[in-house]
Structures are given as C-alpha cells and as structure tokens.
Amino acid sequence: MSNTKDDALLSNGMIKLNIGEGKDIRVEIPTDPSSLFSIPDSSLSTNQLDSNASKDKKLADFVRYTLKNYSFPVSDVILGDKTSLENGILTLRSSSINEALEVNDLVTEVTIDIIRPEKQDVYVNTMMDVQPIAVKKEGELGQGVTFEMTNVYMLLTGTDEDGLQTAEANLSCGIYENNVCWDRPGSPEKDAFIIHVNATIKSGSGMERPGPLASHQAMDVITQEIRDVLKTKEIGDAAEERIYKDITRKGKPKVLLVKEIMGQGAMHDNLILPDEPCGFLGGRPNVDLGNIPVFLRTNEVRDGGIHALTCITPDTKETSLYYWRDPYLERLSEDEELDLLGVLFVGSPQANTEKFYVSKRVGATVEAINPDGVIITTEGFGNNHVDFASHVEQIGMLGIPVVACSYCGIQGALVVGNKYMDTMVDHCVTDHGNVEDILQLNTGTQDTALRAVTLLKNRLAGVKVNNAERKYNPALIEMNQEIAQED
C-alpha cells in the first residue's frame, strides 16, 4: 500500500481514510466495533474501564500498603553527656530528665537508670508500660520506612509523692527479674537492655487520668531524643530489613480482628495513631473519642499505632510493645487461607449504658464491613467483660462466626454471657486459674492466637465446635493446643 493522501491507512486499530478533494475531509472508522461505544477517560476512571476485563482474570492477591522496617541492634547502653548511637553502643544523655520534668507540672521527679541483662536483680516500682524504640524515617504510620532499635526497650514505672504505686489493681513492683514473664509479645527478652524511667507525680494524682498521662508524657520526651538520633542513620547502616505487606487475598474468607481496649478513664486509656511509633504526641485518647470503634489498617497497628496507658493487673495488661507485635494480628496476616481486613479497636467505658452504646456501634460497623468471620480479644477482666460479651452478641446476631479471647481462668470467670459465646479461647496459663503479679503472664500469645485462628477456620468450614467445660481446666487447654498444632 502506497503512502498517499488518498490511501486508507491502518493505524492504532483505526482505519484512517484521507480524501484529497473536498477540503481535505478526514474519516476515521474503528476496526473494533465495540470502540464505537467507548467512553472518554475524562468521564470514567481507569479502574472502571478495566473492571470488566479483570473479571475474566484469575483472582490474585494484591498489596494494599507496604511497610519497611529496618533494625539497628544495640550491644550496650550507657548514660553520658550526649545522646548518640555509634557502633551499636547507645549513649543516653542523663540530663534529659530536666526536659522531662518541664513537660508537665504534675511530674515532680524523673530518674533514669539502665537495667543490664547481667544485672536484673534490681527493685523497680510497678511497671506501667514497655515500649519499643522506633522512629518514622519516611512516611506516616503504616507506610514508608521505620527504623527500630533492637535488644533495647523503654520501661516506665512510677509512684506519686506519697509512694503510692501508679496502678489500678495488682502491682508488679519488686525485683525486676522475678516479675517479668520473658519473651512474651508484650515483654522484653531476658537478654535485652532496659532504659528504666521512673516518674513521680503529685500526691493523689495517680488515680485520675492526668497523673499517669503525665508520666507517659515525661518518658516520651526522653524517648524522642533517642528517636531523633536513630532517624539520622541510613538504611545502609541497618542490620536487617523486614517488609510488612498489607495484603488483600481475593477469594479467601474475609476476617476482622476486633480488639477491646480499656477506656474507663482514670488510668484506663490508650493513645491512638501517635505521630511516632508507640509515641505520645499526636495520639488521640480513646476515652476522649467516646470509646467508639476506630478502624486501623493492619500495618498501622504493626507500626506502633497504639500507645498503651492502661495500668491494670500486670499479667493481663497489653503493653505498647504487645500491640507492636500483636500475636493475633501476626497469625491472621500470615495465614494465606484468610484475608485479614484490619483491626477494629473499641474502648470499654465505665457505665453500662455507654458500654451497650459502643457495642451497638461495633455491631453496626461490622455489619457494614461484612466479614466472613471475626476474632475478638480483650485485655484484663471483670468490668470490661460486660461489653466484651455484648460485642460477641452484636456480631453473632448478624450470623457471623465469632471467636472470643480473654483471660478468664477462675478469678476472671465470665459473669455475663449469651448464646453466641460458644467459641472461646482463655489466656490463662496458671494451674490455679488466678492472676499473678508478673508482667505479661496471662496475656494473648502465639499459642492462643493459633487456637483462635484454628477455631475460626473450623467455624468457617462448618465444623462443629464442642461445648467447653463449665469449669477452668488447664488440661483441656493443653489438649486443644496440641490439636491446633497438628492442624
């Protein structure tokens, strides 16, 4: 075919006919008849244009968000004149306590000491929180790049001026090495360094929200100085890269994790989505938010989206470190047979009227999300079990399988219940079924998460789950654990 003005040219799926006479009239005829009915890109999004074509493609997973975590191991921690991190040695400016004292008038004294792995027989006041040391290098929580120091954690303890421990119920004050259940999600490893910050607050302020909050605020001033130093490092200096992918697994059962957190006020509160991982600034207290459900993406939780302020029984409390590496989230996100949608956090108010109000909002939110199955967890026991049971009921009424997880045992045995609470996992590990003043002893673990996910998958598959015994039986827990591991 010659290339002249009077020729018909085939170009980009169009027959283009140029007519030399008649003032150079041009006619374009599509070779694909369906394109006669195409809609301009300006009035239809690319996703919409591709939707029909994608229906014919095999269902495939896709990554919603990617978080890169780079670790910087610490081999020693010392106090000095300037905060620095060089060759694995973290030096903390001892005079940073001066700035910590100035941040809140309720704080009357702040001390810092280093608990070394080889010297853990030291006295500490009740342990209010354990936190990782991490900073956003790029992006916001849940995305971008996060730098984390490993083998070192922040530990907050405290009293008021009269020596009253800053805690609501049982106390974990005493010899440090005797009062920690090591290697749990929310506790340090035994060979880790501990930057121990003790905050003293004004007399009588320990049982009101501002007092414990001020203690956390003071420690965060010290932690932030360490974060700022960590942020100056480069990716090439890191020892390890971990990539966390927030994945949609198409065609797999959709699962939602619901976490009930404390919100009764006083020292029962949490900060949601702070500016830095497990930080203080920018975080919204769930009490001030009315304890209503707040949805967090999977990677937002992994990236320190919760700063725990709760000072309940030490063995059942979920520390900031616990949320940083939540075993339920880890198990669900790694299971290639399930599609984890994210985490719905809901506070537990004090009054029953408020409990049922927020619980109904949980039901309405879950109804809109429309998952195939739900796992609900809660920390502590007692007062919060009222709304915990109501959450199960509100979701169960929708015909959605629910697995409920909490410390119960004997001391925390449920005083309320409903017909939907037929699939439960107990966090209790003590033979006697009572709490002990040991940090993280009776919290959720990789073992309880395995049992919960196995139970949920059985429910989703229509497998009958046998009724639990009406009395606490640790032997039954061990048997169920063995069955879950075999599956």
NORRA-V171789 format. One line per field, one symbol per residue. burial: b if it has 16 or more other ideal C-beta (glycine too) atoms within 10 Angstrom, else e. A space follows every 50 residues. Layout:
# NORRA-V171789
burial: ???
This chain:
# NORRA-V171789
burial: eeeeeeeeeeeeeeeeeeeeeeeeeeeeeeeeeeeeeeeeeeeeeeeeee eeeeeeeeeeeeeebbbbbbbbebeebeeeeebebeeeebbbbbebbeeb bebbebbbebebebbeeeebeeebbbbbbbbbbbbbbeeebbbbbbbbbb bbbbbbbbbbeeeebbbbebbbbeebeebbbeebbbbbeeebbbbbbbbb bbeebbbebebbbbbbbbbbbbbbbbbebbeebeeeebeeeeebebbebe ebbbbbbbbbbbbbbbbbbbbbbbebbbbbeebebbbeeebbbbebbbbb bbbbbbbbbbbbbbbbbbbbbbbbebbbbbbbbebeebbbbbbbbbbbbb eeebbeebbebbbebbeeeebbbbbbbbbbbebbbbbbbbbbbbbbeeeb bbbbbbbbbebbebeeeeebbbbbbbbbbbeebebbbbbbbbbbbebbbb bbbbbbbbbeeeeeeeebeeebeeeebeebeeebeee
